[in-house]
Amino acid sequence: MAEENDVIIKQLETKKIPVDKIKTSNLQVRVIDVTKGLEVFAEQIRKVGLIQPVVVYKKDDYYELLAGQRRYLAHKDILKWREILAMIIEEPNSNMMKKTISWLENEARAKMANKDKLKWIAEMYSVNESISDIAKVLGISQDEVKSAIKLPRVPDVVREAVQKGEIDPATAVRATDAKRFEKGVTSEKVGEDVLDLAKKMMQNNVTKSQIENMIEYAKNNPEADTKELLSDGIKNVREKLSLEFLVNDAKRLERYATSKEKTKAEAAMDLVLEGLDDHGE
């Protein structure tokens, strides 16, 4: 076991230092996508503060940055803050040691497991955090947040696949809708079928508009299997249809829509389709 004197990072103190007194080292191990998503990351810092200080050492009249390049850039370029919390250490005795420190700091930040991430989104939403605020704090899209919130209604086996990272939450929810699965009503045995569809949707790179077509197709063809949904379903195209009503007809349509708890557009579509069915179309 390493003794305290053997530790390569010898911390002197942690305090706020001027941002303009920091220079970035050319020994940083992170050189790809350094500024990717920096605006979102900065917004996270603005919201909750800087949780982990940057790591620097004193060099003449400035500080050399060893770890925390994105935190530093967020403060300097996006937030325009004058000070940043920094751990000040003794200057390492070689460039190899400096680069090792930079690598260790980056390697230590393992990506959060999907299960933990989804659980935290649900907890944030349960205490009335808005979807937009959750998205900003976590650096994800609002659609991702909405899908995560809807996960409790997907089959158990599908939710487990999402937690393992096998499929994304949005695909899980849309496959559930396409298979017309209802939690507590539909048997969980259908879950395997939903999971199969979700995986094939991802394998075939099914677009969002194709998924919407598929869900609409499934409503009108409840017996459609996975193969049919991925062929005829994604080709199902909704065309706009303009209808003109007399005042009395419009009022009748409105009453019908209210009684069926539908929008007027949905009610009109139902009546048109019923008329076609009556004529054998």
Residue frames relative to the residue before (quaternion, step in Angstrom):
aa qw qx qy qz dx dy dz
M 1.0000 0.0000 0.0000 0.0000 0.00 0.00 0.00
A 0.4708 -0.6896 0.4722 0.2824 3.58 -0.89 0.89
E 0.3747 -0.7010 0.5603 0.2330 3.54 -1.01 0.84
E 0.6853 -0.4933 0.3356 0.4176 3.57 -1.26 0.43
N 0.6619 0.5218 -0.3089 0.4406 3.60 1.01 -0.76
D 0.6468 0.5332 -0.3165 0.4441 3.59 1.25 -0.39
V 0.4984 0.6758 -0.4229 0.3409 3.61 1.25 -0.34
I 0.4197 -0.7494 0.4554 0.2342 3.57 -0.75 1.07
I 0.7011 0.3878 -0.2709 0.5336 3.62 1.16 -0.47
K 0.0656 -0.8024 0.5932 0.0024 3.58 -0.41 1.21
Q 0.2262 -0.8186 0.5201 0.0913 3.52 -0.18 1.35
L 0.2625 -0.7643 0.5720 0.1408 3.54 -0.95 0.92
E 0.7480 -0.2598 0.1965 0.5783 3.59 0.88 -0.97
T 0.2658 -0.7203 0.6110 0.1929 3.55 -1.34 0.23
K 0.2272 0.7669 -0.5666 0.1982 3.55 -0.68 1.09
K 0.5656 -0.5631 0.4596 0.3897 3.57 -1.29 0.12
I 0.0521 -0.7895 0.6115 0.0064 3.55 -0.95 0.94
P 0.6142 -0.5639 0.3920 0.3888 3.62 -1.17 0.50
V 0.5021 -0.6656 0.4684 0.2924 3.57 -0.91 0.94
D 0.6918 0.4907 -0.2880 0.4445 3.58 0.98 -0.82
K 0.6209 0.5179 -0.3520 0.4715 3.59 1.27 0.07
I 0.6067 0.5536 -0.3445 0.4546 3.56 1.33 0.12
K 0.0867 -0.7606 0.6409 0.0573 3.55 -1.09 0.78
T 0.4199 -0.7134 0.4989 0.2566 3.57 -0.97 0.83
S 0.4318 -0.7017 0.5128 0.2413 3.55 -0.99 0.89
N 0.4327 -0.6785 0.5218 0.2831 3.59 -1.13 0.59
L 0.5769 0.5879 -0.3636 0.4352 3.55 1.32 0.25
Q 0.3439 0.7463 -0.4991 0.2751 3.59 1.25 0.31
V 0.3684 -0.7323 0.5227 0.2341 3.61 -0.92 0.85
R 0.6605 0.4529 -0.3187 0.5070 3.61 1.14 -0.47
V 0.0869 0.8154 -0.5637 0.0990 3.58 -0.42 1.22
I 0.6712 0.4611 -0.2908 0.5023 3.61 1.27 -0.22
D 0.8548 0.0596 -0.0703 0.5106 3.58 -1.00 0.89
V 0.1675 0.8252 -0.5231 0.1316 3.58 1.04 0.72
T 0.7811 0.3170 -0.1687 0.5109 3.59 0.94 -0.85
K 0.4010 0.7241 -0.4784 0.2932 3.62 1.25 0.10
G 0.8443 0.0796 -0.0912 0.5221 3.57 -0.81 1.06
L 0.2960 0.7992 -0.4868 0.1917 3.58 1.21 0.38
E 0.6164 0.5528 -0.3533 0.4355 3.61 1.05 -0.73
V 0.6570 0.4995 -0.3048 0.4753 3.58 0.97 -0.87
F 0.6420 0.5260 -0.3113 0.4628 3.57 0.98 -0.89
A 0.6435 0.5207 -0.3168 0.4630 3.58 0.99 -0.83
E 0.6356 0.5290 -0.3205 0.4621 3.57 1.04 -0.81
Q 0.6076 0.5406 -0.3471 0.4669 3.58 1.09 -0.67
I 0.6625 0.4955 -0.3011 0.4742 3.57 0.97 -0.90
R 0.6280 0.5342 -0.3369 0.4547 3.59 0.99 -0.81
K 0.6883 0.5076 -0.2719 0.4411 3.56 1.03 -0.90
V 0.8429 0.1804 -0.0535 0.5040 3.60 0.74 -1.04
G 0.5474 -0.6168 0.4046 0.3952 3.59 1.23 -0.13
L 0.5718 -0.5763 0.4548 0.3661 3.57 -1.33 0.15
I 0.2584 -0.8072 0.5166 0.1221 3.57 -0.39 1.25
Q 0.7957 0.1970 -0.0894 0.5658 3.59 0.96 -0.83
P 0.3963 -0.7399 0.4863 0.2431 3.61 -0.64 1.05
V 0.5027 -0.5899 0.5171 0.3631 3.56 -1.26 0.34
V 0.3640 -0.7198 0.5478 0.2221 3.57 -1.28 0.35
V 0.0545 0.8047 -0.5837 0.0935 3.59 -0.72 1.11
Y 0.1386 -0.7397 0.6362 0.1698 3.51 -1.35 0.08
K 0.5510 -0.6359 0.4362 0.3191 3.56 -1.17 0.67
K 0.0263 0.7827 -0.6186 0.0640 3.55 -0.96 0.97
D 0.8045 -0.1384 0.0435 0.5760 3.58 -0.31 1.25
D 0.7866 -0.2957 0.2135 0.4983 3.62 -0.69 -1.06
Y 0.6992 0.3891 -0.2834 0.5286 3.59 1.18 0.46
Y 0.4382 -0.6571 0.5373 0.2959 3.56 -1.36 -0.03
E 0.2962 -0.7342 0.5841 0.1788 3.58 -0.98 0.86
L 0.3336 -0.7601 0.5297 0.1742 3.57 -0.80 1.06
L 0.1594 -0.7997 0.5747 0.0693 3.57 -0.79 1.06
A 0.8094 0.0110 0.0407 0.5858 3.58 0.98 -0.84
G 0.7035 0.4318 -0.3330 0.4557 3.56 -1.00 0.85
Q 0.1654 0.8418 -0.4992 0.1220 3.55 1.17 0.64
R 0.6905 0.4726 -0.2859 0.4671 3.62 0.90 -0.93
R 0.6218 0.5298 -0.3413 0.4651 3.59 1.05 -0.70
Y 0.6474 0.5234 -0.2985 0.4667 3.54 1.03 -0.89
L 0.6852 0.4835 -0.2831 0.4654 3.60 0.88 -0.96
A 0.6128 0.5449 -0.3446 0.4570 3.59 1.08 -0.71
H 0.6591 0.4993 -0.2963 0.4781 3.57 0.99 -0.86
K 0.7436 0.4495 -0.2308 0.4379 3.55 0.80 -1.09
D 0.8133 0.3342 -0.1465 0.4533 3.58 0.70 -1.10
I 0.7583 0.3666 -0.2033 0.4992 3.60 1.01 -0.72
L 0.7724 0.3567 -0.1893 0.4902 3.57 0.64 -1.10
K 0.2363 -0.7979 0.5109 0.2156 3.58 1.21 -0.61
W 0.3204 0.7440 -0.5204 0.2702 3.58 1.05 0.76
R 0.4704 -0.7209 0.4469 0.2435 3.54 -1.01 0.81
E 0.7895 0.2308 -0.1194 0.5560 3.59 1.13 -0.58
I 0.0941 -0.7748 0.6226 0.0558 3.55 -1.25 0.48
L 0.4871 -0.6506 0.4964 0.3051 3.55 -1.10 0.76
A 0.0131 0.8275 -0.5575 0.0659 3.57 -0.74 1.07
M 0.3164 -0.6814 0.6218 0.2210 3.52 -1.21 0.68
I 0.1771 -0.7958 0.5739 0.0773 3.57 -0.59 1.14
I 0.0660 -0.8109 0.5815 -0.0065 3.57 -0.72 1.10
E 0.6015 -0.5066 0.4467 0.4266 3.53 -1.31 0.08
E 0.5520 -0.6084 0.4389 0.3640 3.58 -1.03 0.68
P 0.4512 -0.6880 0.4943 0.2805 3.63 -0.73 1.00
N 0.5431 -0.6921 0.3862 0.2773 3.55 -1.08 0.71
S 0.7930 0.1443 -0.1214 0.5792 3.64 1.24 0.06
N 0.6187 -0.5456 0.4131 0.3859 3.55 -1.26 0.43
M 0.6030 0.5567 -0.3543 0.4483 3.58 1.11 -0.69
M 0.6583 0.4992 -0.3056 0.4733 3.58 0.99 -0.82
K 0.6273 0.5347 -0.3359 0.4557 3.60 1.01 -0.75
K 0.6774 0.4804 -0.2900 0.4756 3.56 0.94 -0.89
T 0.6076 0.5546 -0.3433 0.4532 3.58 1.10 -0.68
I 0.6356 0.5217 -0.3237 0.4680 3.58 1.00 -0.81
S 0.6434 0.5147 -0.3167 0.4699 3.57 0.98 -0.87
W 0.6635 0.5044 -0.3057 0.4604 3.59 0.96 -0.85
L 0.6484 0.5301 -0.3168 0.4452 3.59 0.92 -0.92
E 0.6661 0.5117 -0.3096 0.4457 3.57 0.94 -0.89
N 0.6741 0.4753 -0.2933 0.4833 3.60 1.00 -0.77
E 0.6651 0.5201 -0.2991 0.4445 3.57 0.97 -0.88
A 0.6233 0.5809 -0.3368 0.4009 3.59 1.09 -0.70
R 0.6841 0.4835 -0.2889 0.4634 3.60 1.14 -0.59
A 0.0902 -0.8196 0.5657 0.0084 3.56 0.22 1.32
K 0.5469 -0.6198 0.4547 0.3317 3.56 -1.12 0.70
M 0.5114 -0.6594 0.4592 0.3046 3.56 -0.96 0.90
A 0.5149 -0.6424 0.4737 0.3127 3.57 -1.00 0.86
N 0.6206 -0.5718 0.3935 0.3649 3.57 -1.11 0.75
K 0.6452 0.5425 -0.3264 0.4277 3.57 0.91 -0.93
D 0.6732 0.4861 -0.2930 0.4740 3.57 0.94 -0.90
K 0.6388 0.5378 -0.3157 0.4506 3.57 1.01 -0.86
L 0.6802 0.4860 -0.2856 0.4686 3.58 0.89 -0.95
K 0.6351 0.5271 -0.3222 0.4637 3.57 1.03 -0.80
W 0.6720 0.4973 -0.3046 0.4564 3.58 0.94 -0.85
I 0.6055 0.5392 -0.3534 0.4666 3.62 1.03 -0.71
A 0.6620 0.5076 -0.3019 0.4615 3.58 0.93 -0.92
E 0.6585 0.5079 -0.3103 0.4606 3.59 0.98 -0.82
M 0.6413 0.5206 -0.3231 0.4618 3.59 0.98 -0.83
Y 0.6723 0.4945 -0.2907 0.4679 3.55 0.97 -0.89
S 0.6415 0.5544 -0.3212 0.4219 3.59 1.06 -0.73
V 0.7133 0.3852 -0.2526 0.5282 3.60 1.20 -0.41
N 0.6245 -0.6255 0.2957 0.3624 3.54 1.23 0.78
E 0.3112 0.6940 -0.5700 0.3108 3.58 1.05 0.70
S 0.4494 -0.6961 0.4808 0.2869 3.59 -0.88 0.87
I 0.6341 -0.5402 0.3959 0.3865 3.56 -1.22 0.52
S 0.6587 0.5098 -0.3162 0.4542 3.59 0.96 -0.84
D 0.6565 0.5029 -0.3161 0.4649 3.61 1.00 -0.79
I 0.6299 0.5235 -0.3382 0.4635 3.59 0.99 -0.81
A 0.6482 0.5283 -0.3126 0.4505 3.57 0.95 -0.90
K 0.6678 0.5070 -0.2984 0.4561 3.59 0.94 -0.91
V 0.6865 0.4984 -0.2891 0.4437 3.57 0.86 -0.99
L 0.7593 0.3810 -0.2024 0.4871 3.59 0.93 -0.90
G 0.4224 -0.7351 0.4472 0.2849 3.58 1.27 -0.16
I 0.5556 0.5630 -0.4128 0.4516 3.56 1.05 0.82
S 0.6097 -0.5638 0.3973 0.3906 3.60 -1.24 0.19
Q 0.6143 -0.5438 0.4172 0.3910 3.56 -1.26 0.41
D 0.6002 0.5610 -0.3593 0.4427 3.60 1.10 -0.65
E 0.6321 0.5290 -0.3273 0.4620 3.58 1.04 -0.77
V 0.6422 0.5163 -0.3150 0.4709 3.57 1.02 -0.84
K 0.6587 0.5154 -0.3087 0.4529 3.58 0.88 -0.96
S 0.6617 0.5074 -0.3070 0.4586 3.59 0.95 -0.86
A 0.6432 0.5248 -0.3195 0.4569 3.58 1.00 -0.84
I 0.6490 0.5221 -0.3110 0.4577 3.57 1.03 -0.81
K 0.6904 0.4823 -0.2676 0.4682 3.59 1.11 -0.71
L 0.4451 0.7462 -0.4263 0.2516 3.61 1.22 -0.27
P 0.6014 0.5858 -0.3866 0.3817 3.66 0.92 -0.67
R 0.7011 0.4694 -0.2960 0.4479 3.63 1.09 -0.43
V 0.5520 0.5812 -0.4252 0.4203 3.63 1.19 0.11
P 0.6472 -0.5081 0.3706 0.4308 3.64 -1.17 0.35
D 0.6434 -0.5603 0.3613 0.3762 3.58 -1.12 0.69
V 0.6776 0.5008 -0.3017 0.4461 3.59 0.88 -0.94
V 0.6323 0.5165 -0.3256 0.4769 3.59 1.13 -0.61
R 0.6396 0.5177 -0.3275 0.4643 3.59 0.97 -0.83
E 0.6392 0.5235 -0.3244 0.4606 3.59 1.00 -0.81
A 0.6370 0.5240 -0.3243 0.4632 3.59 1.05 -0.77
V 0.6216 0.5248 -0.3341 0.4760 3.59 1.08 -0.71
Q 0.6645 0.5169 -0.2996 0.4489 3.58 0.91 -0.93
K 0.6821 0.4661 -0.2762 0.4910 3.58 1.15 -0.64
G 0.5081 -0.6690 0.4086 0.3567 3.57 1.29 -0.17
E 0.4197 0.7232 -0.4594 0.2997 3.60 1.24 0.27
I 0.7762 0.0440 -0.0259 0.6284 3.58 1.15 -0.67
D 0.4741 -0.6688 0.4809 0.3109 3.58 -1.16 0.45
P 0.6726 -0.5343 0.3333 0.3885 3.60 -1.17 0.56
A 0.6463 0.5369 -0.3311 0.4294 3.61 0.93 -0.88
T 0.6660 0.4920 -0.3015 0.4728 3.58 0.93 -0.89
A 0.6176 0.5544 -0.3364 0.4450 3.58 1.05 -0.80
V 0.6805 0.4874 -0.2848 0.4672 3.58 0.89 -0.95
R 0.6932 0.4818 -0.2862 0.4532 3.60 0.88 -0.91
A 0.6250 0.5122 -0.3410 0.4804 3.59 1.05 -0.67
T 0.6135 0.5470 -0.3325 0.4624 3.57 1.07 -0.75
D 0.6649 0.4925 -0.2946 0.4780 3.58 0.98 -0.87
A 0.6623 0.5192 -0.3090 0.4430 3.58 0.94 -0.90
K 0.7119 0.4138 -0.2455 0.5116 3.58 1.12 -0.69
R 0.3962 -0.7601 0.4409 0.2662 3.58 1.35 0.15
F 0.2770 0.7640 -0.5235 0.2560 3.55 1.04 0.87
E 0.0714 -0.7819 0.6190 0.0210 3.59 -0.94 0.94
K 0.4442 -0.7148 0.4790 0.2497 3.54 -0.62 1.18
G 0.8124 0.2302 -0.1874 0.5019 3.55 -0.87 0.96
V 0.7053 0.3888 -0.2467 0.5391 3.57 1.29 -0.23
T 0.7408 0.3414 -0.1869 0.5475 3.57 0.84 -1.05
S 0.5489 -0.6210 0.4493 0.3336 3.58 -1.06 0.74
E 0.5262 -0.6406 0.4640 0.3122 3.57 -1.06 0.80
K 0.5078 0.6473 -0.4215 0.3813 3.59 1.25 -0.30
V 0.5964 0.5713 -0.3511 0.4413 3.58 1.21 -0.57
G 0.4823 0.7103 -0.4076 0.3110 3.56 1.25 -0.41
E 0.6328 0.5344 -0.3331 0.4505 3.59 0.98 -0.79
D 0.6404 0.5172 -0.3138 0.4733 3.58 1.07 -0.77
V 0.6374 0.5168 -0.3144 0.4773 3.57 1.04 -0.84
L 0.6525 0.5181 -0.3053 0.4610 3.58 0.96 -0.90
D 0.6348 0.5313 -0.3237 0.4582 3.57 0.98 -0.84
L 0.6566 0.4975 -0.3091 0.4751 3.58 0.95 -0.87
A 0.6488 0.5327 -0.3221 0.4377 3.60 0.91 -0.91
K 0.6713 0.4966 -0.2988 0.4620 3.58 0.92 -0.91
K 0.6756 0.4837 -0.2947 0.4719 3.58 0.98 -0.81
M 0.5811 0.5617 -0.3682 0.4597 3.58 1.15 -0.58
M 0.6798 0.4714 -0.2847 0.4843 3.58 0.99 -0.85
Q 0.6455 0.5325 -0.3216 0.4432 3.60 0.97 -0.83
N 0.7449 0.3950 -0.2026 0.4981 3.57 1.06 -0.83
N 0.3830 -0.7533 0.4602 0.2720 3.59 1.33 0.15
V 0.1040 0.8181 -0.5527 0.1200 3.57 0.89 0.98
T 0.3927 -0.7453 0.4930 0.2177 3.57 -0.78 1.04
K 0.6783 -0.4912 0.3581 0.4129 3.55 -1.29 0.31
S 0.6694 0.4921 -0.3073 0.4641 3.60 0.92 -0.85
Q 0.6315 0.5206 -0.3313 0.4695 3.60 1.07 -0.70
I 0.6278 0.5278 -0.3296 0.4677 3.57 1.08 -0.75
E 0.6339 0.5184 -0.3286 0.4705 3.59 1.00 -0.81
N 0.6290 0.5240 -0.3248 0.4736 3.58 1.03 -0.79
M 0.6534 0.5347 -0.2993 0.4445 3.55 0.99 -0.93
I 0.6577 0.5083 -0.3049 0.4649 3.58 0.95 -0.92
E 0.6495 0.5052 -0.3078 0.4776 3.58 1.01 -0.83
Y 0.6366 0.5299 -0.3167 0.4623 3.56 1.01 -0.84
A 0.6508 0.5355 -0.3083 0.4412 3.58 1.00 -0.90
K 0.6047 0.5632 -0.3555 0.4367 3.59 1.09 -0.68
N 0.7473 0.3934 -0.2041 0.4951 3.56 0.98 -0.88
N 0.7595 0.2410 -0.1466 0.5861 3.57 1.30 -0.30
P 0.0975 -0.8671 0.4866 0.0431 3.60 0.58 1.18
E 0.6824 0.4827 -0.2920 0.4649 3.61 1.16 -0.46
A 0.4167 0.7317 -0.4586 0.2841 3.61 1.25 -0.04
D 0.3186 -0.7481 0.5480 0.1962 3.58 -0.93 0.88
T 0.7563 -0.4025 0.2664 0.4416 3.56 -1.32 0.12
K 0.6491 0.5289 -0.3199 0.4433 3.57 0.92 -0.92
E 0.6777 0.4888 -0.2914 0.4657 3.57 0.94 -0.89
L 0.6364 0.5334 -0.3305 0.4487 3.59 0.99 -0.80
L 0.7149 0.4502 -0.2482 0.4740 3.57 1.04 -0.82
S 0.6871 0.4075 -0.2905 0.5268 3.59 1.26 -0.10
D 0.7922 0.2759 -0.1482 0.5237 3.58 0.25 -1.26
G 0.6272 0.5928 -0.3341 0.3789 3.57 1.02 -0.83
I 0.7197 0.4407 -0.2652 0.4664 3.57 0.83 -0.95
K 0.6495 0.5038 -0.3182 0.4723 3.58 1.25 -0.35
N 0.4532 0.6888 -0.4485 0.3450 3.56 1.31 -0.19
V 0.0697 -0.8310 0.5517 -0.0153 3.58 -0.46 1.19
R 0.2939 -0.7445 0.5755 0.1679 3.54 -0.90 0.97
E 0.1435 -0.7931 0.5890 0.0586 3.56 -0.71 1.06
K 0.4622 -0.6733 0.5016 0.2853 3.55 -1.06 0.74
L 0.0613 -0.7910 0.6087 -0.0046 3.53 -0.97 0.92
S 0.2143 -0.7850 0.5710 0.1087 3.58 -0.70 1.07
L 0.0694 -0.7954 0.6020 0.0052 3.56 -0.87 1.00
E 0.2025 -0.7634 0.6009 0.1227 3.56 -1.02 0.77
F 0.1129 -0.8058 0.5807 0.0256 3.57 -0.85 1.03
L 0.4519 -0.6000 0.5748 0.3247 3.53 -1.27 0.50
V 0.6877 -0.4927 0.3248 0.4228 3.58 -1.21 0.47
N 0.6761 0.4994 -0.3016 0.4500 3.59 0.86 -0.94
D 0.6521 0.5122 -0.3110 0.4644 3.57 1.01 -0.84
A 0.6305 0.5398 -0.3257 0.4527 3.56 1.03 -0.80
K 0.6548 0.5047 -0.3075 0.4711 3.58 1.02 -0.81
R 0.6319 0.5223 -0.3284 0.4690 3.57 1.05 -0.77
L 0.6376 0.5261 -0.3172 0.4648 3.56 1.02 -0.83
E 0.6491 0.5256 -0.3131 0.4521 3.57 0.98 -0.87
R 0.6497 0.5058 -0.3151 0.4719 3.60 1.03 -0.82
Y 0.6351 0.5295 -0.3198 0.4626 3.56 1.03 -0.83
A 0.6547 0.5196 -0.3072 0.4549 3.58 0.92 -0.94
T 0.6517 0.5181 -0.3094 0.4595 3.58 0.99 -0.86
S 0.6775 0.5020 -0.2944 0.4498 3.57 0.91 -0.91
K 0.7284 0.4023 -0.2219 0.5083 3.57 1.12 -0.67
E 0.3721 -0.7470 0.4655 0.2946 3.58 1.37 -0.03
K 0.5061 0.6111 -0.4412 0.4192 3.54 0.90 1.02
T 0.5630 -0.5473 0.4716 0.4013 3.53 -1.31 0.18
K 0.6436 -0.5211 0.3758 0.4159 3.57 -1.22 0.33
A 0.6201 0.5441 -0.3418 0.4501 3.59 1.07 -0.72
E 0.6652 0.4917 -0.3028 0.4734 3.58 0.96 -0.89
A 0.6441 0.5274 -0.3177 0.4540 3.57 1.02 -0.87
A 0.6511 0.5160 -0.3113 0.4614 3.59 0.95 -0.90
M 0.6450 0.5179 -0.3254 0.4582 3.59 0.98 -0.83
D 0.6272 0.5406 -0.3339 0.4505 3.59 1.00 -0.84
L 0.6930 0.4910 -0.2779 0.4488 3.57 0.87 -1.00
V 0.6288 0.5290 -0.3306 0.4642 3.57 1.05 -0.78
L 0.6847 0.4833 -0.2834 0.4662 3.58 0.91 -0.95
E 0.6166 0.5317 -0.3442 0.4675 3.57 1.06 -0.73
G 0.6398 0.5304 -0.3163 0.4575 3.58 1.02 -0.82
L 0.6465 0.5077 -0.3151 0.4744 3.57 1.02 -0.82
D 0.6431 0.5266 -0.3220 0.4532 3.57 0.98 -0.85
D 0.6426 0.5380 -0.3195 0.4423 3.58 1.00 -0.85
H 0.7175 0.4141 -0.2388 0.5067 3.55 1.18 -0.60
G 0.5707 -0.6437 0.3577 0.3633 3.52 1.29 0.30
E 0.4561 0.6865 -0.4522 0.3408 3.59 1.18 0.38
